[in-house]
Amino acid sequence: MAKPIKNTPTLTGRDARRFVDNMNKNRNSRQAPEDYNRQKAVYEKYKNGFAL
C-alpha cells in the first residue's frame, strides 16, 4: 500500500523572505537564446523519438 503524501510545510521568517526575494529577482530574467535553442532541440529530439 502506498504511503500518504505529507503536506508541504509553510515557509516562514527568513526562508519566506529569501524565497520571495529570489522569485522577484528572477521574475523578469530571460534565458540566453543559445541555451533556449539547445534545450528546445533536445526536447524536439525526444518528442519525435518517443511519438507513437
Contacts in CASP RR format, 6 or more apart in sequence:
PFRMAT RR
TARGET T0000
AUTHOR 0000-0000-0000
METHOD contacts of the structure
MODEL  1
MAKPIKNTPTLTGRDARRFVDNMNKNRNSRQAPEDYNRQKAVYEKYKNGF
AL
11 19 0 8 1.000
END
